[in-house]
Amino acid sequence: MSRYTGSEYKRSRRVGFSTTETGKELARRPYGPGQHGNARRGKLSDYGVQLKEKQKVRFMYGLSERQLKKTFVEASKIKGIHGTNFLRLLESRLDNLVYRIGFASTRRGARQLVNHGHVTVNGKKVDIPSYRVKIGDVISLKDKDKELKVVLEALSKVTKRVEFINYDDKKMEGTYVRLPERSELNADINEALIVEFYNK
């Protein structure tokens, strides 16, 4: 399946949720895309509500349906709350953590940095966006890529970082210190609905 390359704003408006987690997409036009917006939409069925919740997560992390389902199955094999484990696995993806550190201003941009071989994990180049980062792994950029204009611009816009990543400003590297707590992740996601969707 080919990757979506269209407007992130349009997808965010489609599901009524900020997939970039900035809220900018819905600030000016908090309704569905298209000429009639939400005018034609009736009340969603239970299935529709669950599907919408699943799509919110898929759009936010930029995954294909196959990748999302695979991650969900992996989460089911981990001890603990299925939905929370699911979100933790998604947060542990290399492209997501590159975005969380601030090397890119969007997850799409972070995926591109990884794909093009600019990112290192524990000093070794990793060019697989879905690479599962382990606790204690150090994420950085190749020395020659630390001066990339797009990276410096993204870093200059960072105002706050998540607490499960320690960032060394001088070395320009981030360490994944622990799994995120559910309270640290997006509160607008109801992962229980996603569990219900896939368990049907």
Sequence and secondary structure as in RCSB ss.txt:
>XXXX:A:sequence
MSRYTGSEYKRSRRVGFSTTETGKELARRPYGPGQHGNARRGKLSDYGVQLKEKQKVRFMYGLSERQLKKTFVEA
SKIKGIHGTNFLRLLESRLDNLVYRIGFASTRRGARQLVNHGHVTVNGKKVDIPSYRVKIGDVISLKDKDKELKV
VLEALSKVTKRVEFINYDDKKMEGTYVRLPERSELNADINEALIVEFYNK
>XXXX:A:secstr
     S HHHHHHHHTS TTSSSHHHHS  S SSTTTTTT     HHHHHHHHHHHHHHHHT  HHHHHHHHHHH
HTSSS HHHHHHHHHHTBHHHHHHHHTSSSSHHHHHHHHHTT EEETTEE   TT B  TT EEEE GGGTT HH
HHHHHHT     TTEEEETTTTEEEE S   GGGS TT  HHHHHHHHT 
